[in-house]
């Protein structure tokens, strides 16, 4: 499946405004998916930026979202226990999933505490139970992603073997020295590029340089530059991060 969407870019005056727009986009995508398929699947992002979005979704989308029709998965996870402050699951659970009426069996945590290899095999197996094996069938309705200053997204880091994976849907990944939590599990490019909508949420002046390179197509080798949605790719930025 070749990603075909031409990226669209939104620039907002603040992270709070960017989060508000991202939340509205997700609510609409949920309505569309539930009307079309009777369910909505999203891969949630980690790091710090999504906090504002998760809090907004929990605060605003209470009645608008058919929470019981949603499957919540993760784009990546650090290999730490779920209660660890570095856990991507912990961020989503504490700021959103524990505050709205989700079906807990439809929250598909990556068991990072097992270690990168067993956790990746387990997650890959569960993904294949949730999504069709037919590569022509889109995977997630939305893949929510952030971008690191080195151009990584999910836990696909420049130079890491995980970036080269073309068969498996989830693999072990290893962050470079200096990045919090070395051992990780990540969705692969083939799996991310099957998402109907890829939604990048980025904020902060430290992201401007890498986003300028990515959005001007000057750095096609960077992981975040290689991810596009089948139907739409949306970059939602605050003014500080915008090229
Ligand atoms: C992770 C994230 C990662 C994140 C970027 C940006 O597990 O670290 O999945 O891809 O989105 O590192 O992180 P910030 O939002 O904290 O800048």
Boltz pocket constraint, residues with backbone or C-beta under 6 A from the ligand:
constraints:
  - pocket:
      binder: B
      contacts: [[A, 45], [A, 46], [A, 47], [A, 48], [A, 49], [A, 50], [A, 75], [A, 76], [A, 77], [A, 78], [A, 88], [A, 145], [A, 146], [A, 147], [A, 148], [A, 152], [A, 153], [A, 154], [A, 155], [A, 201], [A, 203]]
      max_distance: 6.0
